Amino acid sequence: MPLPPAPSKRAALLSPEAYSLKAADEPFDLPTTDAAPVPPAPASAPARPVERGTATLAPPAGKPAGRGRKPAAAAPVAESPKVQPVQEKAIPIMALVNSQTTKSPVAAQVTASSGSRRRSTGKASSGPARLFVLDTNVLLHDPMSLFRFEEHDIFLPMIVLEELDGHKKGMTEVARNGRQTSRTLDALVAQQGGDMTKGLKLSATGHHGARGLLFFQTEPLESNLPSSLPQGKADNQILGVVHSLRQRHPEREVILVSKDINMRVKARALGLAAEDYQNDKTLDDGELLYAGALALPQDFWTRQSKTIESWQSGSHTFYRVSGPAVGQFYINQFVYFEAPGEPSLYARVTEIRDKTAVLKTLKDYTHLKNAVWGVTSRNREQNFALNLLMDPEIDFVTLAGTAGTGKTLMALASGLTQVLDDRRYTEIIMTRATVSVGEDIGFLPGTEEEKMGPWMGALDDNLEFLAKGDGGNAGEWGRAATNELIRSRIKVKSMNFMRGRTFMNKYVIIDEAQNLTPKQMKTLITRAGPGTKIICMGNLAQIDTPYLTEGSSGLTFAVDRFKGWPHGGHITLARGERSRLADFASEVL
């Protein structure tokens, strides 16, 4: 109900004796529509106002206010209906405050019921929360998937727990995820006051983004699946649970979430809703991946003619620009301007403030005088990549591109120059994901480096190219000595033993990074110590790891997360330079 209007005069505080204890103890009755009207005060006893301070108080009708009796502010409200009500402007301010803060039991009950009604309709405004039934492969793929469904509820069939128990042994990534999922479920079940039959709060373990409930299958569920489906198969049992839940809860949307394509096809053939687990994808479309370079519009210099500011520092020229194009810039992003009949511009964004940005011109690695270990860039993107690889202020570089774009060659050439010539780093460490294209050939003999030898064919090929011109006057002996020196500064390591290590002043190359999961990528990048530079290279069109796509690859994850970091850079190499045969095969095959 609305508050009464504020009094027009200043009010004075009443003494404690002014309040009637009897009236305060009486319950407050809500008015009804059929109550008898309040009779007017008798004419023989006019009400004489009593002035106290600046507030005007009216005594009850028929009882004159004497010196021995002080009027009660709340008495007219709690007395019988025969009492004349007090005028609104005569109510003290403190009485209004007390009437709002001190609520009767009936009023409190009304407030509580209205509050619970608001809470119950919080989800109903956008429809009831959906119920997701998770397949085992979702939990084995992402142990944190339980907390990725926001306000919606999750249901785990009993057969899923059985399959989790069967995958918990071993040292593989799947086994580790299974054990982590089991520990998470144990923490949720052990929460105080939890009831498995009514659902467990997913936010009990600190994941406040998960506002739904977790349900376990606590009783047998009957389903009417076709008899042609084998009942003993785990997938069919999960489909039976989804079918039973949809019949039990027709008002809710029951959805099966699975990474198994055939499982989703079978579910849709039976008329059941099924979806893929999408939360692990950094990007929905690989075309949206940050390219690292941006072409400036043709009218860029025309718009900047009046507001541009430029200065020289060493061999680089800086430009401070503004305009709508600045909103698309990121730190360490490359921008270029190419137009017929006009000078070209190739620069990197070094600073962004409000609506202005500072562009720094690049070092031209296409010229022989700037060759890196005898290697020069053959196209625009390779020039951008060498500027990132040779910059000591850049700690993390990601290179993406198709086969033959020169990723490994440029990374190795830059590493050898900075290790052997500039002495910026102590050695080169190279590793890669050991994922086979075909069948596994079995165990490999030798030490860790010898076991990694078959996987490092790209390293050998590029080293052969980089070392072929050195020691030319010394003959065969000089070339052998050069190769031995290069080999002594390059260490080949396996990813399986990276946990807990710290690399200091190292030049780390991670090849075939598209086959890494985001978790593995995080493990490798966090190995970097002071003075270490990490280069991640990969081709998103050649992913060999099961359950990984262009959107969920660790390389995509790293490119998106490090976008705009002042000490990181990315470039997508567009054109292959290996051979005309390799370029044509990349396009048509």
C-alpha positions in Angstrom: 0.0 0.0 0.0 1.4 3.5 -0.7 2.9 5.6 2.1 0.8 8.5 3.4 1.9 12.0 2.5 4.6 13.6 4.5 3.4 16.1 7.2 3.6 19.8 6.4 4.9 20.8 9.8 8.0 20.0 11.8 7.4 17.2 14.3 8.8 16.8 17.8 9.9 13.5 19.4 7.4 12.0 21.9 8.4 10.7 25.3 8.2 6.9 25.9 5.1 7.4 28.1 3.3 8.8 25.1 2.9 5.3 23.6 0.2 3.0 24.8 1.6 -0.4 25.5 -1.8 -1.9 25.4 -2.4 -0.7 21.9 1.0 -1.9 20.7 0.4 -5.4 22.0 -3.0 -5.8 20.2 -2.9 -7.5 16.8 -3.3 -5.4 13.8 -6.5 -6.2 11.8 -6.5 -5.7 8.1 -9.5 -3.7 7.0 -12.3 -5.4 5.2 -14.8 -4.1 2.7 -17.9 -4.9 4.8 -16.7 -3.2 8.0 -19.1 -0.7 9.6 -18.4 2.9 9.0 -16.8 4.9 11.7 -19.3 7.0 13.5 -18.6 10.7 13.9 -17.6 12.2 17.3 -20.4 13.4 19.5 -21.0 17.1 19.3 -21.1 17.5 23.1 -17.5 16.7 23.4 -15.5 18.6 20.8 -11.9 17.6 20.4 -9.4 20.1 21.7 -6.1 19.9 20.0 -3.0 19.6 22.3 0.1 21.5 21.1 3.4 19.8 21.9 6.3 21.5 20.3 5.3 22.2 16.7 3.3 19.1 16.2 -0.5 19.1 16.6 -1.9 16.0 18.2 -5.6 15.3 18.4 -6.9 13.4 21.5 -9.5 10.6 21.2 -13.0 11.9 20.8 -15.1 12.2 24.0 -12.0 12.3 26.3 -10.5 15.8 26.8 -6.8 15.9 27.0 -5.7 16.9 30.5 -2.4 17.4 32.1 -2.4 13.9 33.7 -3.0 12.1 30.5 -0.8 12.3 27.4 -2.1 11.3 24.0 -0.9 8.1 22.3 0.1 8.3 18.7 -0.8 4.7 17.8 -3.9 4.5 19.9 -6.4 5.7 17.2 -5.2 2.9 14.9 -5.4 0.1 17.4 -8.7 1.1 19.2 -12.1 -0.1 18.2 -13.8 1.2 15.1 -15.8 3.7 17.2 -12.7 5.9 17.7 -12.4 8.9 15.4 -9.3 8.5 13.1 -6.5 10.9 13.4 -5.8 13.3 10.5 -2.9 12.4 8.3 -1.2 15.8 8.8 -1.2 15.4 12.5 0.8 12.1 12.6 4.4 12.6 13.8 7.2 11.5 11.6 8.5 9.0 14.1 5.1 7.4 14.2 5.3 6.9 10.4 8.7 5.4 10.7 7.7 3.0 13.4 4.5 2.0 11.5 6.7 1.1 8.5 9.4 -0.8 10.3 7.3 -2.6 12.9 5.1 -5.0 10.9 2.4 -7.2 12.2 2.5 -11.0 11.8 -0.1 -10.8 9.0 1.8 -8.1 7.2 5.0 -10.1 7.4 3.2 -13.2 6.1 1.9 -11.2 3.1 5.4 -9.9 2.4 7.0 -13.4 2.6 4.4 -14.9 0.3 4.9 -12.1 -2.2 8.7 -12.6 -2.1 8.4 -16.3 -2.6 6.0 -15.7 -5.5 8.6 -13.3 -7.1 11.3 -15.9 -6.7 9.2 -18.7 -8.2 8.4 -16.6 -11.2 12.1 -15.5 -11.8 12.6 -18.4 -14.2 9.0 -18.6 -15.4 9.4 -15.2 -17.0 11.6 -16.8 -19.7 10.0 -20.3 -19.4 10.9 -23.1 -17.1 14.6 -24.2 -16.7 15.6 -26.9 -19.2 16.7 -30.3 -18.1 20.0 -31.5 -19.7 20.9 -35.2 -19.6 24.7 -35.5 -19.9 26.4 -38.3 -21.8 29.6 -39.8 -20.3 31.8 -38.4 -23.1 30.8 -34.9 -22.2 32.2 -35.3 -18.6 35.3 -37.0 -19.9 35.9 -34.2 -22.4 35.3 -31.4 -20.0 35.1 -32.1 -16.2 33.8 -28.6 -15.6 30.9 -29.1 -17.9 28.6 -29.6 -14.9 28.9 -25.8 -14.2 28.5 -24.6 -17.8 24.7 -24.7 -18.1 23.8 -21.5 -16.1 20.3 -21.6 -14.6 19.3 -24.9 -16.1 19.3 -28.3 -14.4 21.4 -31.4 -15.1 20.4 -35.1 -14.8 23.0 -37.9 -14.6 21.7 -41.4 -15.4 23.1 -44.3 -13.3 24.8 -45.8 -16.4 26.9 -42.6 -16.7 28.3 -43.1 -13.3 29.1 -46.7 -14.2 31.0 -45.6 -17.3 32.9 -43.0 -15.4 34.1 -45.7 -13.0 35.4 -47.7 -15.9 37.5 -44.8 -17.3 39.2 -43.6 -14.1 42.3 -45.8 -14.3 45.4 -44.8 -16.3 47.5 -41.8 -17.0 45.7 -40.5 -20.1 43.9 -37.2 -20.4 40.6 -39.1 -20.4 41.4 -40.9 -17.2 42.5 -37.7 -15.5 39.2 -36.0 -16.5 37.2 -39.0 -15.2 38.9 -38.8 -11.8 38.4 -35.0 -11.6 34.7 -35.5 -12.5 34.3 -38.1 -9.7 35.9 -35.8 -7.2 33.5 -33.0 -8.3 30.5 -35.2 -7.9 31.7 -36.3 -4.5 31.9 -32.7 -3.3 28.4 -31.9 -4.6 26.9 -34.9 -2.9 28.6 -34.1 0.4 27.2 -30.6 0.6 25.4 -29.7 3.8 21.7 -30.0 3.7 21.7 -31.6 0.2 19.0 -34.0 -0.8 19.6 -36.1 -3.9 15.9 -36.7 -4.5 15.2 -33.0 -4.6 18.3 -31.9 -6.4 21.7 -30.7 -5.3 22.7 -27.1 -5.8 25.5 -26.8 -8.3 26.7 -23.5 -6.8 27.5 -25.2 -3.5 31.2 -25.7 -4.5 31.7 -22.1 -5.3 30.7 -22.0 -9.0 28.1 -19.2 -8.6 27.5 -19.1 -12.4 25.7 -22.4 -12.1 22.4 -21.6 -10.7 20.6 -24.9 -11.5 20.3 -28.3 -9.7 22.0 -31.6 -10.2 19.7 -34.7 -10.2 20.9 -38.3 -10.0 18.8 -41.3 -11.1 17.6 -42.6 -7.8 14.9 -45.0 -9.0 14.4 -47.2 -12.1 12.9 -45.5 -15.1 10.8 -47.4 -17.6 10.9 -46.5 -21.3 9.1 -47.6 -24.4 12.0 -47.7 -26.8 11.8 -49.9 -29.9 12.6 -53.5 -29.3 15.2 -53.5 -32.1 17.5 -51.5 -29.8 19.7 -53.7 -27.5 18.7 -52.9 -24.0 22.1 -53.8 -22.5 24.0 -51.1 -24.5 24.9 -48.0 -22.4 23.9 -45.6 -25.1 20.4 -47.1 -25.4 20.0 -47.0 -21.6 20.7 -43.3 -21.7 18.2 -42.8 -24.5 15.7 -44.7 -22.4 16.3 -42.3 -19.5 15.8 -39.3 -21.7 12.5 -40.8 -23.0 11.2 -41.5 -19.5 12.1 -38.0 -18.3 10.3 -36.4 -21.2 7.1 -38.4 -20.3 7.4 -37.5 -16.6 8.0 -33.8 -17.1 6.0 -32.8 -20.2 6.1 -29.2 -19.1 10.0 -29.1 -19.3 12.3 -29.4 -22.2 14.5 -32.5 -21.8 17.7 -32.4 -23.9 20.4 -35.0 -24.4 23.9 -33.5 -24.5 26.5 -35.8 -26.2 29.8 -35.5 -28.1 28.9 -38.7 -30.0 27.4 -37.9 -33.4 25.8 -41.3 -33.7 24.2 -40.9 -30.3 22.6 -37.6 -31.3 21.4 -39.1 -34.6 19.7 -42.0 -32.8 18.1 -39.6 -30.3 16.6 -37.4 -33.0 15.4 -40.5 -34.9 13.5 -41.4 -31.7 12.0 -37.9 -31.5 14.2 -36.8 -28.6 16.0 -33.5 -28.5 19.8 -33.8 -28.7 22.6 -31.3 -28.8 26.4 -31.2 -29.1 28.4 -29.8 -26.2 29.3 -26.3 -27.5 30.8 -24.7 -24.4 34.3 -25.9 -25.1 34.4 -24.0 -28.4 36.2 -20.7 -28.4 34.7 -19.7 -31.7 31.6 -21.0 -33.5 33.1 -20.4 -36.9 36.8 -20.7 -37.8 36.4 -17.7 -40.2 36.0 -15.5 -37.1 39.5 -16.2 -35.9 41.6 -13.2 -35.2 43.9 -12.8 -38.3 46.4 -10.4 -36.7 46.4 -8.1 -39.8 43.9 -5.5 -41.0 43.7 -3.7 -44.3 43.2 0.1 -44.0 40.4 1.6 -46.1 41.2 3.4 -49.3 40.2 6.8 -48.0 42.2 6.4 -44.7 44.8 9.0 -45.5 42.2 11.4 -46.9 40.4 11.4 -43.5 43.6 11.6 -41.6 45.1 14.5 -43.6 44.1 17.2 -41.0 44.5 15.3 -37.7 47.5 13.1 -38.4 50.7 13.5 -36.2 54.0 11.8 -37.1 57.5 11.7 -35.7 60.7 9.8 -36.2 62.5 7.6 -33.6 65.6 5.7 -34.9 64.7 3.9 -38.1 61.0 3.8 -37.3 58.3 6.3 -38.1 55.3 6.7 -35.8 51.8 8.0 -36.7 49.1 9.0 -34.3 45.8 8.5 -36.1 42.1 8.7 -35.2 38.8 8.0 -36.7 36.3 5.2 -36.9 39.0 2.7 -38.0 40.7 2.9 -34.6 37.7 1.0 -33.0 38.8 -2.1 -34.9 42.5 -2.0 -33.8 44.2 -4.2 -31.2 47.6 -3.8 -29.6 50.3 -5.4 -31.8 47.9 -5.8 -34.7 49.4 -5.2 -38.1 47.8 -2.7 -40.4 48.7 -2.1 -44.1 47.7 0.3 -46.8 48.1 -0.7 -50.4 46.7 1.3 -53.3 47.8 1.8 -56.9 49.8 4.9 -57.5 50.2 5.6 -53.8 53.0 4.7 -51.3 52.3 1.6 -49.2 52.2 1.6 -45.5 53.0 -1.4 -43.2 52.8 -0.7 -39.5 52.0 -2.2 -36.2 49.6 -0.8 -33.6 51.7 0.0 -30.5 49.3 2.2 -28.4 45.5 2.8 -28.2 44.1 5.6 -26.1 40.4 6.6 -26.3 39.8 7.2 -30.0 43.4 7.6 -31.1 46.1 5.0 -31.9 49.8 5.0 -32.6 51.2 3.1 -35.6 54.9 2.1 -35.8 56.4 1.3 -39.2 58.0 -2.2 -39.6 61.5 -3.4 -40.3 61.7 -4.7 -43.9 62.7 -8.3 -43.8 62.2 -8.7 -47.5 65.6 -7.1 -48.1 68.8 -9.1 -48.0 70.5 -6.8 -45.6 67.9 -7.7 -42.9 68.0 -11.4 -43.6 67.5 -13.7 -40.6 70.0 -16.5 -40.7 69.9 -16.2 -44.4 66.1 -16.2 -44.6 64.1 -13.3 -46.1 60.4 -12.9 -46.2 58.7 -13.6 -49.5 55.3 -12.0 -48.8 53.5 -9.5 -46.6 52.4 -11.9 -43.9 55.9 -13.4 -43.6 57.3 -10.0 -43.0 54.8 -9.4 -40.3 55.7 -12.7 -38.7 59.5 -12.0 -38.7 58.8 -8.6 -37.0 57.0 -10.5 -34.2 59.6 -13.2 -33.9 62.6 -10.8 -33.8 61.0 -8.3 -31.3 62.5 -8.9 -27.8 59.4 -7.2 -26.3 57.1 -9.9 -27.6 57.0 -12.9 -25.3 54.3 -15.0 -27.0 53.8 -15.4 -30.8 51.2 -17.6 -32.5 51.5 -18.5 -36.2 48.7 -20.1 -38.1 48.6 -21.1 -41.8 48.4 -23.9 -44.3 51.2 -26.3 -45.2 54.2 -24.6 -46.7 53.7 -21.1 -45.5 57.1 -21.1 -43.7 56.0 -21.3 -40.0 58.7 -23.7 -38.8 61.5 -22.2 -41.0 61.0 -18.7 -39.8 60.7 -19.7 -36.2 63.9 -21.7 -36.3 65.8 -19.0 -38.2 64.7 -16.4 -35.7 65.7 -18.7 -32.8 69.1 -19.4 -34.2 69.9 -15.8 -34.8 68.8 -14.8 -31.3 70.6 -17.7 -29.6 73.9 -17.9 -31.5 74.3 -14.3 -32.8 72.5 -12.0 -30.3 72.9 -14.3 -27.3 69.4 -13.2 -26.2 68.4 -16.7 -25.2 70.5 -19.7 -24.0 69.0 -22.4 -26.2 66.0 -23.5 -28.3 63.5 -26.0 -26.9 61.2 -27.7 -29.4 58.3 -29.9 -28.7 55.1 -31.0 -30.4 51.9 -33.0 -29.9 52.7 -36.7 -30.6 49.5 -37.4 -32.5 49.8 -40.0 -35.3 48.2 -39.4 -38.7 47.8 -43.1 -39.3 48.2 -46.2 -37.1 50.7 -46.1 -34.3 54.0 -47.8 -35.0 54.4 -49.0 -31.4 57.1 -48.3 -28.8 60.2 -46.4 -29.8 63.7 -47.2 -28.5 66.2 -44.8 -27.0 66.2 -41.8 -24.8 63.5 -39.1 -24.6 65.2 -37.1 -27.5 65.7 -40.2 -29.6 62.0 -41.2 -29.1 61.0 -37.8 -30.3 63.2 -38.1 -33.3 60.6 -39.5 -35.7 58.2 -36.7 -34.7 60.8 -34.0 -35.5 61.2 -34.6 -39.2 60.3 -31.0 -39.8 63.1 -29.8 -37.5 65.7 -31.9 -39.4 64.4 -30.7 -42.8 64.6 -27.0 -41.9 67.9 -27.3 -40.2 69.3 -28.9 -43.3 68.1 -25.9 -45.3 69.4 -23.3 -42.8 72.9 -24.9 -42.4 73.6 -25.6 -46.1 75.2 -22.2 -46.8 77.4 -22.0 -43.7 81.0 -23.0 -43.6 81.3 -22.8 -47.3 85.1 -22.1 -47.4 85.8 -24.7 -44.7 84.5 -27.5 -46.8 82.8 -30.6 -45.4 84.5 -30.3 -42.0 83.2 -26.7 -41.6 79.6 -27.7 -42.4 79.8 -30.6 -39.9 81.1 -28.3 -37.2 78.3 -25.8 -37.9 75.7 -28.5 -37.7 77.1 -29.8 -34.4 77.1 -26.3 -32.9 73.5 -25.8 -34.0 72.4 -29.2 -32.7 74.0 -28.5 -29.3 71.8 -25.4 -28.9 68.5 -27.2 -29.8 66.8 -29.5 -27.3 63.9 -31.7 -28.3 61.5 -32.4 -25.4 58.3 -34.4 -24.9 55.2 -32.8 -23.8 54.5 -35.6 -21.4 57.2 -34.4 -19.0 56.5 -30.7 -19.0 54.4 -30.5 -15.8 56.3 -28.6 -13.1 59.1 -27.4 -15.3 60.3 -23.7 -15.6 62.1 -22.5 -18.7 64.4 -19.4 -18.1 65.9 -17.5 -21.0 64.7 -20.1 -23.5 63.3 -19.9 -27.0 60.5 -22.4 -26.9 58.8 -23.7 -30.2 55.6 -25.6 -29.9 54.9 -27.2 -33.3 51.6 -28.7 -34.4 49.8 -26.8 -31.7 46.4 -27.3 -33.4 46.3 -30.8 -31.9 46.5 -29.5 -28.3 43.5 -29.0 -26.0 43.1 -25.7 -24.2 44.2 -27.4 -21.0 47.4 -28.7 -22.6 48.1 -25.3 -24.1 47.8 -23.7 -20.7 50.2 -26.2 -19.2 52.8 -25.5 -21.8 52.5 -21.7 -21.8 52.7 -21.5 -18.0 56.1 -23.1 -18.1 57.7 -19.8 -19.2 60.0 -18.2 -16.8 61.9 -14.8 -16.9 63.3 -14.0 -20.4 61.6 -16.9 -22.2 59.8 -16.5 -25.5 57.2 -19.1 -26.7 56.1 -19.6 -30.3 53.0 -21.7 -31.1 52.5 -22.8 -34.7 49.9 -24.9 -36.3 47.5 -25.5 -39.2 43.9 -25.6 -38.1 43.0 -27.5 -41.3 45.1 -30.5 -40.1 43.6 -31.5 -36.7 44.2 -35.2 -35.9 43.0 -35.3 -32.3 39.6 -36.8 -31.7 36.9 -34.5 -30.4 38.9 -31.4 -31.4 37.6 -28.9 -34.0 38.8 -25.6 -35.3 36.7 -23.8 -32.7 37.8 -25.9 -29.7 41.5 -26.3 -30.6 44.1 -25.1 -28.1 45.7 -22.9 -30.8 42.4 -21.1 -31.4 42.0 -20.8 -27.6 45.5 -19.1 -27.3 45.0 -16.8 -30.3 41.7 -15.5 -28.9 42.8 -15.1 -25.3 46.1 -13.3 -26.1 44.5 -11.0 -28.6 45.4 -7.4 -27.8 48.0 -8.3 -25.1 50.9 -5.8 -25.2 53.5 -8.6 -25.2 51.9 -11.0 -27.5 51.2 -11.2 -31.2 49.5 -13.3 -33.9 49.6 -13.5 -37.6 47.8 -15.8 -40.1 50.1 -16.7 -43.0 48.0 -16.7 -46.1 50.3 -17.8 -49.0 52.4 -20.9 -49.3 56.0 -20.6 -50.4 57.1 -24.3 -50.3 56.6 -25.1 -54.0 54.1 -24.7 -56.7 53.1 -28.4 -56.3 52.4 -27.9 -52.5 50.5 -24.7 -53.1 48.3 -26.2 -55.8 47.6 -29.3 -53.6 46.6 -27.2 -50.6 44.0 -25.5 -52.8 42.5 -28.4 -54.7 42.8 -31.3 -52.3 
